């Protein structure tokens, strides 16, 4: 991931972009070739600043130094939110 793939949308809200964990697998390729609707290869996840630190929402970290830089600038991770069960990483 490059710095271009991390964007502070508004103060205290970051949008990260990562490659979907199943992209480029045989199942993914078969679904794409079959014309089935699927997910985009790139998916977003979010970091939100709260008074105690940062909350990660559906994190899918590909580039730890970029996340570490945000954490060092704004505080420790104080929580992780998973919006649906298949977002277990």
C-alpha positions in Angstrom: 0.0 0.0 0.0 1.2 3.5 -0.7 0.5 6.7 1.0 -1.9 7.4 -1.9 -4.1 4.6 -0.7 -4.6 6.2 2.7 -6.8 9.3 2.9 -7.8 11.4 5.8 -11.4 12.0 4.7 -12.1 14.6 7.4 -10.1 15.3 10.5 -10.0 12.1 12.5 -11.4 9.7 9.9 -9.0 7.8 7.6 -9.9 5.6 4.7 -7.5 2.8 3.8 -7.7 0.7 0.6 -6.5 -2.9 0.5 -6.6 -5.9 -1.9 -9.6 -8.1 -1.0 -8.1 -11.2 0.7 -9.8 -13.6 -1.8 -8.9 -11.6 -4.9 -6.9 -13.6 -7.5 -7.8 -17.0 -6.0 -9.3 -19.7 -8.2 -12.7 -19.2 -6.7 -12.5 -15.4 -7.4 -11.4 -16.0 -11.0 -14.1 -18.5 -11.7 -16.8 -16.2 -10.4 -15.5 -13.4 -12.6 -15.3 -15.6 -15.7 -18.8 -16.9 -15.0 -20.2 -13.4 -15.1 -21.4 -13.6 -11.5 -21.6 -10.3 -9.5 -18.8 -10.2 -7.0 -16.8 -7.8 -4.9 -14.3 -5.3 -6.1 -10.7 -6.4 -5.8 -10.0 -3.3 -3.7 -11.9 -2.9 -0.4 -11.9 -0.1 2.1 -11.5 -0.1 5.8 -11.5 2.8 8.2 -9.8 4.3 11.2 -11.7 6.7 13.5 -10.2 9.0 16.1 -12.0 9.0 19.5 -11.0 10.7 22.7 -9.0 7.7 24.0 -7.2 6.9 20.7 -8.1 5.2 17.5 -10.8 2.6 16.5 -10.1 0.4 13.5 -13.2 -0.6 11.5 -12.9 -3.9 9.5 -9.1 -3.6 9.4 -7.3 -5.3 6.5 -3.7 -4.1 7.0 -1.3 -4.6 4.1 1.2 -1.9 5.0 1.9 -1.7 8.7 4.3 1.3 8.6 1.5 3.5 7.2 -0.9 2.4 10.0 1.8 2.7 12.6 2.4 6.3 11.4 -1.2 7.2 11.9 -1.2 5.5 15.3 1.9 7.3 16.4 0.5 10.6 15.3 -2.9 10.2 16.9 -2.7 7.5 19.7 -3.0 3.8 20.3 -5.6 1.5 19.0 -8.3 1.3 21.6 -10.7 -0.9 19.7 -11.6 -2.9 16.6 -15.1 -3.0 15.1 -16.1 -5.9 12.8 -19.2 -5.0 10.9 -20.0 -8.5 9.8 -18.8 -12.0 10.8 -17.0 -12.7 7.5 -14.7 -9.7 8.2 -12.7 -11.9 10.6 -9.1 -11.3 9.7 
